[in-house]
Amino acid sequence: MTTTGPRPPAPPLLLLDTASLYFRAFFGVPDSVKAPDGTPVNAVRGLLDMIATLVSTRRPAGLVACWDDDWRPEFRVRAIPTYKEHRLAADGAEEVPEALTAQIPVIVEVLEAFGIARVGAPGFEADDVIGTLTARETARPDDERRPVEVVTGDRDLFQLVDDAAPVRVLYTARGIRDLDVVNQARLAERYDVGDGAAYADLATLRGDSSDGLPGVAGIGEKTAAALLHRYGTLGGVLRALEEGDPGLTPAQRRRLTEGLDYLAVAPAVVRVARDAPVAAADDALPTTPADHERLVALAQQWGLTSSVTRLVEALTTR
């Protein structure tokens, strides 16, 4: 009699929060990394090296570089005017170091020459692209569905974590070679919430100064988690407030009441879109570059030969 062990996990679909990664590369790779003409290319080199590492270690079935077509969508600003307000430059665009801004078109060209899908959506952030592609993947029939792994340095995307789907986040806070794999157990351990949906409710109550979200004054992370444990969801907390539930302390009742205007609009800002107008794209990883000659020319022009070679090798040997 023959026995079979557990089936190996299916290769995942990797969804990259691309701006998060190239910002990390820009600040993590020395600016002495330059093209032959002296132009800094540290963000380009760092991003390509990150993708090569991810392809080699995660062995994905597909990969999408998700893009911010709009880093500060109007629908979020209308709801909460302070949303990312502190990142505004004088001209109304996002405040980005000039040396990084110059590298973004190079990143676009190199990804295109490789044949790696790069996807955005008009009026939406990369987070919304990731949320939408995740929703599409998890809606596929069981025998076609791939696990989803979201690569980001942004905690906002923890709201997508769902072991049943499965969807998990590869959090880059410790670096691309020491990823924090965030699943429901990790959310419970770190934030005392049970799943991604509960994390979104916690984030709404707590707020996030890095995104200009004030949260409910006086309701910190631990109090938010305790409320969600008691009442299940943000909706449950608000019903308890409306019904005068004695489980709410007088201070909690006062703070939540004072925060009702914020809580009426914040969930739509905090939660990523699951139905953004994201065009269909071929997420299959190329085994050879889509435009070899163009890739060679770009590698020579920008001094990217070692990083391009590393990614080519990762793609051809996976």
N, C-alpha and C positions, 0 to 999 in steps of 0.2 A: 504494500500500500504506500502510495506517495502522499506526502503532505506538502502543503504550500504555506509559506509564511505570509505575513501581511503584505499587501501590495505596496510598492514604493510610492511615495507621494508624487502626484502628477506635477510636471514642470509648471511653474507659475507664470502668470501674466504680470510683468513688472511695470508699474506706473510711476514715472519719475516726476517729482515736483521740481522741475528743472531749474527754476530761479533759485530755489532753496539750495540746490547743489552748486550752481555756479557762483552764488554769493559765498558759499562756504569755501569753494576753491579759491576765489579771489582773495579772501582774507587768510586762507591757510597756506597757500603756495607763495613763496617769496616773489615780490614784484621785480626781482632781478631776472626772472625768467622772461626772456624777451625774444622777439622775432629778429631776424637778421638786420632789419632796419631800425631796431631799437624800440619798437612798439611792445608794450607789455602783453604777454599772452598767458599769464599765469592762470586765469580763470578757464581759458580754453583747454590748456594742458591738464589742469586739475580735473575738469569735468570729464574729459576723455579717459583719463586714468580711472576715475570713479566708475564710469560705465564699463570699462574693461574688467575691473575687479568684480562688479556686480554680475556681469555675464559669466565670468569664470567660476564664481562661488555659488550663485543662485541657479545657474543653468536654466534660464527662463524659456518658456515656449513662445513668448512674445514680449515686446517692450515698446512703450510709448513715452516719448519726451513730452510731457504735458506743459502747456505754455500759458502765460498770462497775456491774453489779448487785451484785457483791461484789469490793471492791478487794483483799482479802486472803483468797482462798479457803481453806477448811479443808483441802482435800486437799494444798495446797502447804505450809501451816503444819504439818500432821502430819509431812510429809517433812522439812522444814527449819524448826524453830521460830523461827529468826531472820529468816525471810522477812518483809521490810517491817516488822520489829518497831520500828525506830527512828521509824516514822511514826505509831505508836499514840498517841492522846490518852489522857488519864486515864480516860475512860469506855469505852475499848476501840474507839472509832471512829477513822477516819483523822483525823490532825491537819491541819485545813484552816483558813485564815484565816476568821474570822467574816464578814468583808465579802464573801468569795467564796462561802461557804456560802449566804448569803442570795440570791445571784444564780442559783444552780443551778435552783431552781424556775422562775424567769423564763425561763431558757434552754429548759427543757422546754416551757413554754407557747408560746414564740415559734416553736420548731421545729414544734410541733404545728399552730399556726395557719398556718404556711407550707405544711404538708403534706410536710415533709422526714422521711423515715423515721428513727426513733430506735430502736435495737435493743440489748437486753441479753440475758442468760441467767442464770437463778437459779444462784448458787453459782460464777459465773465472772466473769473480768475482761473488759474490752473487748478486750484482746489475743486472748483465746480466741474472742470473737465474730468478730474480724477473721480469725483463722485458719480458723474454720469457714466463714465466707462465702467466703473465698478458695478453700478446698477445694471448696466447692459450685460455684463459678464455673469453676474449672479442670477440673472433671469433666464439664462440659457438652460436647456435640458441637462439633467444631471450627468449624462454620459458625454456631454460636450463642454461642460463648465470647467474652467481652469481656476485653481486657487489664485487669488489676487494678492500681490505684495506691493504696498505703496512705500516708496522711498522718499523720505522727507526729513527735514529738521524742524518741522512745524507741528506743534502738538494739536493744532486745530483738526488735523486729519485723523486723530485717534477716534473721532466719532464714527469712522467707517468700520472699526474693528468688529468682526462678527465671526466667531468660530464655526458656526454652522455653514456659512457660505462656501468656503472660508475666505475671510479677508483679514489680513494683518498688516501692521505698519512696521517697516524697517526704519527705525529712528536713528538719525545720524549724529546725535549729540556727542558721542564718543569717537566718531570717525567712521569711515566707510568700511574699515577692516574690523571694527568692533561694534557692529550694529546691535542696538537694543531691539529685540524682536518683541513687538507689543501685540499681545493677544488678550483674551478676556482675563486670563489669570494675572497677567502683568497689570492690567487696568485695576483689578481688584487689589493687588498688592500695593500699587503706587498711589492710587486715587480713591480706593474703597468704593468703586462703582463696578457694576456687573457686566456692562457691555458698552459698545460705542454710543448707542443712543443715550444711555445714562451719562456718559462723558459729555455729550453735547449739552445736556441739561445742566450739568455741573458747571461747564464753561460759561453758560449763559448767566447763571446766578453769580458766579465768582467774578466774571469779567476778565479782561485781558488788556493790560496797559500797553502791550506791544502792538495791539491792533486798535487802540483807542476805544475799547469797549469798557465802560465804567463798571458794569456789574451792579449788583444791589449793595449799596453802602452798608457796611457792617456784616455782610454775609461772605465769609471767606471760604476757602476750599473745604475745610473740615466741617463747617456748619452746613455748607451746601450738600456734602456727601451724607451727613446725618439726616437732613431733611428728605433726601431722595430715598434713603433706606426706609424712613418711616412712611413716606407717602407714594413711593414708587416712581413717579415722574414729576416733571415740572407742573404739568397739568394737575396732578394730584395735590401738589403743594398749594397751588392757587385755589383749588376747590376747598382744601382745608382752611385756607384763609377766609374764603367767602362764607364758609359754614361756621366759623368761629370755633374750629377744632381746639380742644383744650391741650392737645399735644404741642401746639405752638406756644412758645414763651411770649410774654408781653413784648419783649424787645424784638423777637423775630417777627411778631405780628406787625409791629410798628415799622420795622425796616422793609418788610415785604409790601406793606401798604404804600409807603413812600416810594417804592420802586415799581409800582404798577404800570406807570406810563412807559418806563424802560422795558419791562417784561412783556408789554403788549407788542413790541416791535423787534426785540432782540433775537428771538428764536430764528426769524427769517434771515437775520444777518449772520448769526453764528453757524447755522446749519448750511452745509454745502448743498448746491443744487444737485439733483439726481436726474434732471431732464433738460440740461442745457443743450442748445443747438450745436452739438458736436458732430462734425461731419464724419462719416465712416472713413476709416483708414486701415491700411494693411499693417497690422502690428507684428507680422512675422519678422524675425531677425534675419538680416541678410547673411548668407554664408560667404559671399564675396561683395566688395563694395559696388554700389549701384553705378557709380561713375569713377572708375579706377583712375583714369587720366586726370580728372578734375581733382580727385583726392590727393594724388601725388603732387600736383601743382600747388594745392593749398598747403600741404605739408612742407614743401620747400619754401614757399613764400613766407610762411609764418613760423618756421622753425619748429614744426610739430611732428617731425619724422618719428621720434621715439614713441610718442604717445599714440600716433596713428598706427604704427607697427604693432604696438601692444594690443590695441583694440582689434585690429585685423586678426591677430593670432588668437585672441579670445573668441572671436566669432567663428573662426574656421576650425577650432579644436574642441568646441563644446559638445 
